[in-house]
Amino acid sequence: MLPLGLRVQEKIEKLLDKHMHAIGAARLALSSLSSAQLWEQSGRLSQVSGELFQLEDRKKHRFLLAPTHEEEITALVAAGANSYKHMPLRLYQTTRKYRDEIRPRHGLLRSREFLMKDLYSFDWSYEKAFETYNLVAKAYQQFFKDLNLPILVAEASSGDMGGKLSHEYHLTSPIGSDTIYTCDKCDYASNDEVASPRLPVADEVIGGEAVPVPALAWTGVTTDRRTLVNVWIPKNAGDPNIHAIKAAVSDLDTTLSGQPAHQAWEDQHKSTEAGGPPQVKQLIDGRLAKVMTTVDELLDAGEGHSVEKISQDEDCQPLNLVSLKEGDACPRCDGGQVQTHRALELGHTFYLGNRYSEPFSAKVAAADPKQPKVTLSMGCYGLGISRIFAALVEHFVTEKGLQWPVAIAPFHVYVVPTMEMTDEAWKLHDAISTGKVQDKALDVVVDDRKVSFGWKMNDAETVGYPIRVVLGKKFQKDGICEVHVHKYGTKTDVSVDEAPAYIAEQIRKLEQDEGEVQI
């Protein structure tokens, strides 16, 4: 990170610190080198080993470069907190993380090394943990508002992190790798991992058919190649939802489908390691409930096969195996239609419950001394600082250069003099720097580089300083400087004596305008 970029990054961190302190969070620093033993204790090592940079020391002890710190922070709290009086506990850090990405791309947006802020919360009850979750959500939304970023908060999957409650914070962008679904009428927003169309009511036409016609829409195989997975949905109802299928078959290999998956399954059962009869899982979408007899007639998997028919999820609800798409009815409200967006994920929050506190015995004494110790309820809340930096660039770039929000601009004011007026420029620098906006001093820089005046002006526009102050011929003759406000495209002649107050007023106006962004 070069000097001007580092100033922006540090201002993002400082702004985030302000919002974390406002909710009672304390900053700490954990080691980037984590013990593999801790990850084995939580059960996560085998789940995400492909994404980890792993190593051994000279004594053959195994370590990894941490992509997250749930294990370390939980072990730390388990060893140090012993009473409900210590709760709530909110600890966060901003540090470098490491992940062996398959396809790093778009610079800082997806890289193997990245800067991340992660907050971990500990509460002695579910109710208190849920209060913390909502408190952090409000802090995050205010943080993004200060950055002038219009964020979509979408329901999301918890994945290998664990827990049942999860939200992602997205910025819509044509280069985004995620798909977000929203409603044009209500506040529904969801990512493609959890988005599903509503199941039809009785007698509703499906796929143009009054009576749904069952169709084998997708075939897959488990990672051990022992079980074939067939997915049945109504003909013309839509595309199969791979995320819903994966939720129903946790060991599904999502890299194989169709004939290659079927062939891998057959090859496994022809091998000497077959170990029993061929396994088949038949997943049946809930839209086929009223033609289940017809479905059963189609489920002949072959003689000697062990067949399992699955039509409900673990909560005994009908399987919903069809993908949501643009123009579908909103899953939440009546009358709304679904819209799709490409988006960049900038943050993710999880309610973890006892996913980590249980294996690490993170328990505290209850308020009632007669009651047993209570297992702590956890939450974790990540924001990708590197990603936010890159997203800000993508969002605020123009044909001529960047247009930084005041809150994180490398400098608020850029003073550019002709060669012979460098001393006057530094005097103006000092006068502007002593002024304050909302008790904050202004960052001012003087461009005294030995290059042409025109080159400096072009460079300043590319960098995107909110305000540029030009000391040219008018200054030499009448003490008049030109104040350029980048966002508004305005250029105003102001006397050098009035310039500090005028510039402070323009900064206040910019901050007010930027604070009106809708989240």
N, C-alpha and C positions, 0 to 999 in steps of 0.2 A: 504494500500500500504506500503510495507516494505522499508527500507532505500535505497537499491540499485535500486529497482523498482521506487521509488520516484525520484531518481536522473535522471533516464531515462525519466520519465514523465515530469519533470521540464525542461529538455533539449528540449523535443518536443515542449513544450509551448514557450520556449525562441526562438527556431528556427522559430516558427510560428509568434511570435511577430515581428521578424525581417522582415518577408515578409509583414505583415500587415502595419508596419510603412513605408515600402517602397512605398506603394500605398496611403499614406496619411490617414490611419485609426488611430483613437485614441481609447485607451482602457478605458473602464469604468466597473462598477460593478452594476448590478441590483439585487434586492431582489429575493430570491428563492421562497418567499411567494407572490403569486399574487392574486389580487382581482377577485373573480368570476364575479363581475359586469363588469369589463373590457372585459372579455371573452364573456359575454352576448352581450355587445355592438358591438363586432366584428362579432357575430353570430357563433363563433366557439365552444362555450360551449356545445351546444346540439350535435354538429357533432362528438366530440371526448371525450365526458364525460366518456365513458367506460375506457379510457386510463389514466384518471386523478386521482391523489390522492387528494381528497377533504376533507375539514374540516371546522369547525365553531369555532369562538372564543366564549367567555362567553356571548357576547351580540348577539349571533346568526348571526353575519356577516359571510358570506361565503368566503372561500379562497381556493386556490389550490397550490400544489407544482408544479412550472412551468416546463413543458417539453420544452417550447420555450418562447421567450419574444417579439413577434411581437406587442402584444397589449401594453405592458408597454413602449417599446421604442417609439412607434408611439405617444402615449399619451404624453410622455416626449418631443418629438420634436415639437408636435403641440402646446405645451404650451410655448416653448422657441424660436422657429425659426419663423421669420415673413417676411423675404425678400429673394429674389433669390440670393442676395449677400452672404447669409449664406451657399449656396450650392456650390459644393457637400458636403454632410455630410456623413462620414463613421465612424460608431461607432461599436466597438466589445467588447466582453467579453469572458473570459474563466471561466466557473463556473459549478457547479454540477446541473444536471437536473434530473427530476424524471418522470418515465412513468410506469404505471401498466401493464407491459408486461404479455401476457397470458402464454407464455412459455419461461421464461428466460433460456439461455443455453450458453455453451461455455464460461463460466466465464465472462470476460469483454466484449465479443463480443455482448451479448444481456442481459442486466441486468436492474433492476428497478431503479438503481441509476447510473449515468454515468457522466463523465466529457466531456464537449463539448465547442468548440469555435464557437460562432455565431456572424457573422458580419451583420450589417444592413446598407443599403445605402439609401440615400435620394437625389433625383435630381429634378430639376424643369422642365424637359421635358423627353419625352420617349427617344429621341436621346441620351441625356446625361446619362440616366439610362442604356441604352444599352452599352454605352462606359464603364461605371463602371462595368457592368456585365462581359464584355470581359477582363477588367483589372484584376478583381478578379480571373477569370478563369486562366489567365496566372500566377498570383501569386501562386495559388494552385498547378499548374503543376510544377512550380519551387520548391515549398516546397516538393512535393513528390519526385522530382528528387534528392533533397538534402538528403532525407531519403533512397535513393537507392531503391525505390519501383516502379515497372513498372505498372502504373495505366491505366485502361481503363476509358475513359470519355464517358458516355453513355447518350443518350437522355432519358428523364424520364417524368413521370406524376407529376403534381403539387399536386394532391390529395386535401386534405382539406386546404392546405396552400394557394391555389388560384394562379392566374396568368396563363400564357400560355407558358412561356419559362422555362425549367427546365433541369438540367443535374445532373447525379450521378457520383461519383468517386469510382471506384471499383478496388479491387485487386483479381485476379483470385485465387481460392483456392478450394480444394476438399471439405472443410467443409462449403463453402459459402452457404447461404440460398437463394441467388438471381440467376436468370438466365439472362445472357447477350448474345445478339446476335451480332456478328461482321461479316464483309465481308472479304474474303481472297484476295480481289483485291483493294478495296477502304477503306476509313476511316469510313465507316458506323459502328456505335455501338449504341445499344438501349437495354433497359431493356424490360422484358416481358409484362410490363403494356402498352407500347405504340408500341411495335413491331408488324407489320402486313405485310403479304406478299403482293406483288403488285397485283392489280386486273388485270386479263388477258385482252388482247386486243381482238378485234372482231375475231371470228372464231377460237380462240385458244382452244385446247382440254383441258377439265377440268375433273379431276378424271377419265381419260381414256375414257371419253364420248365426242363425237363431239357435241352432244346436252346435256347440263347438266341435270341430273335427280334430281329434288328437293327431299330433305330428311329432316324430322324433326329430327334435330341433338341434341337438348337440350331443356329441359323444366324446368322453374324456377317459382318463385313466389316473389311478392314484400313483403316488411317487414310487411305491414299491412294485408297480406294474401288476399287482395281483388282482385288482378290482376294476372292472369296467364300469363307467358311469354313463348312464343314458338319461337324457333330459327330455321330458315330454311337456309340450305346451300346445295351446290351440293353434291350428293352422292360421296364418296371416295375423296372429295377435301381436307380433313384433319380434325383436331379436332376443335371444336368451341372455340373461344377466349373469356374467361370469362371476361377479362378486357374490351374488345370492347363491350360486352353485357352490362356490368355495366355502361359504358359510355353512352349507348343509353337509359338505364333505371336506373336512378340515385338511386331509392329507392329499387333496387333489393336486395333480401336476398341471398347472395352467399353461405350460409351454406346449402341450400336445393336445390335439383335438382331431376329430374325424377319423379317417382311415389310418393315419400314423398312430393314433392312440389305440385303435382297435388292434393294429398289428403288434404293437408293443405288448399288449395284454395277451394276445395269442402266443407270441414268442416266449413270454414268461411261463405260460402253462405247458408249453412243449419242452421246457428245459428240465433238467434234473432237480432244480430247486423249486419246483412248483409248490410243493407242500400243501396238498389238499385240492379240493375241487375248485374250478374257476368261480370267482365271485363277481356278482353283478348287482349294482345299485340302480334302481329305477326311480328317478326323481320326477314326481308328478305335480305339475302346477295346479294351484287351487282353482283355476278357471275350468278345470276338467272334472270338477267334483260331480256334476250332474250326469256325466257320461262315463263314470268309473267302470261300468261293466264293459263298455267298448274298449277302454284302456286296458283292462285286464286281458282281453282277448289278443291284444297286440304285444303283450309282455313276455312272449315265449323266448327265453334267452338261450334255449338249447338244453339237450338232455344232459343230466349230470351236473348242471350249474347250480350254484347256491345263489338264490335271488332274494334281495331285500327291497321291498317296495316302501318308498318314503314319500309321504304326502303332507307331513306337518313338520314344523320346526321344533326346537327344544322347548318352546313355550306353548306347544300344542296349537299353533296357528297354521292355517293353510300356507303351503309354500307359495311364494310370489317370485317366479323365475323369469319374468319378462322385464326387459330394460325400459326405463323411462326415456321418452324422447320429446323433442321439440313439438309443441302443440298439444301434448296430452293434457287431460284434465288434471288440475292441481291435486296432489295426494292429500292435501290438508283442508282446503276450503271448497265451497261450491261456487262454480262460475269462473274460477281462475284458470289460466292456461300456463303451461310450463314453457319457460325460456331457457336456452342453454348458453353458457359462456365459457370461453377459454380463460384460465386464470392461473395466477402464480400463488402458491401457498407461502405465506410469510410467517405464520404462527399456528400453533396447535395446542389446545388445552385438553387435559384428561382428568376425569375423576377416577382415581385408581382404586378406591376402597381399601381393602386389605391385601391387594395383589402382592405388595412387597413387604408390608408391615408384618404379615403372618409368617412368611419364611424366615424373616430376620428377628422375630419375636419383639417387635417394637410395640411394647405395651406400657401403660401407665396405671397408677393407682386410681380407682374411681372416686367420685365425690362421696359416695357412701362407703365408708371403710369396711362394711360388712360384705360388700360386693367384690367379686374377683376383679383382677386387673382387666382393663379394656384394651382391645387391639386398636391402634390408631388408624383413622381413616385418612388417606392421602390423596393429594392431587398433584399433578405436575403440569407446568405451563411453559412452553417453549416459544421463543421468538428468534428467528434467524436474522441476526444483525447484518451479516454479509448479504443475505437475500434482500433484506429491506433496502440496503444501500443500492444494490443493483436495480431493484424495482423502482426506487425513486428516480434513478437515471432514466429508466425506460419510460416512466410516467411523465417526467417533466422535461424531456428533451424536445427541442424544436429544430427547425431547419437550420437555425443559426447557432444553436448551442443549448446549454442547459439553462434551467430556470429554477434554481433552488428555492425552497421555502425559507423564509427568514430564520426559522428555528434552527436550521442545520446548515445554512450556507457557510462555506469555509471562512468568508469574511462578509460582514454586512455591507461595508462600504469600501469601494476601490477608488483610490485617488491616483489619477494619471496626469503628471505634469509634462511640459516640454522640458528639454534637457536643462535649460538655463533657470528653471524655477523649482528645482528640487528642494531647496531650503524652505520656500514658501509652502510647498506641499507638506513638508513635515510639521510646519506650524499649524496648518489646517488639520492635519492628522491628530495632533494633540488636542485641538479645540473640539473636534468631533468626538474623540475618545472619552473626554471628560463628561459628555452628555450621557444620560441614561434613559432607557425606555422601560417602564414598569420595573424600576430598580435594577435593571440589567445594563451593564456597560456595553457599548457598541464595539464590535471588532472592526478595526480599520487597517487597511494595508496601503502602502504607497509603492507604486511601481517605479523603482529607480533603476531598472535594468538598462543597459547600454544598447538598446535596440530602437528602431524607428517608432515614432509616435503612432503611425497607422498600424504597425504590427501589434503594439500594445492594446489598441482599441479592439482589434479583431480577437485577440487572445482573451480579453476580458469578457467579450460577448460569448465566446465559446465556453469559458469557465462558468459563467452565469451568476456573477455577483448581483445581488438585488439592486444595489445603487452604485452608479459610477459617477465620479466627480472629475470633470475635465478642467484643467488649468491651461488655457490656451491664450490666444491673442487678446480676447476680451479681458482676461485677468491681468495681462501686462498693461493694458491701456486704462481700464476702469475698475479693476478689482472685482470683476464679475466672473464667477465660475458657472459652468454648465452642469446641472444635476440631471442625470439620466436615471429614470426608474425603469428597470428592465421589464418587469411584468406588464406595466401599462404602456410601454413604448413612448413615454413622454420625455421631453427635454426642456428644462426650465432654467432661465438665467436668474441667478441669485447672488447677491453681494456676499463677499467672503465673511462679513460679520454676521449675516443672517443665515448662512449656510448650516451651521450646527443645529439650530432650532428647526429649520426647514427639513433637514434630513431626518431628525428624530421624529418629526410629525409624519413623514412618509413611511418610516419604519412602522410606526403605530398603525397607520392605515393598512399597510400590507399584512400585519399580524391580524388585524380585525377581519380582513377579507379572507385570509387563510383559515381563520377559526370558524368560518361559516360552512365548511365542507360537511356534507351529509354522510353519516356512517350507516 
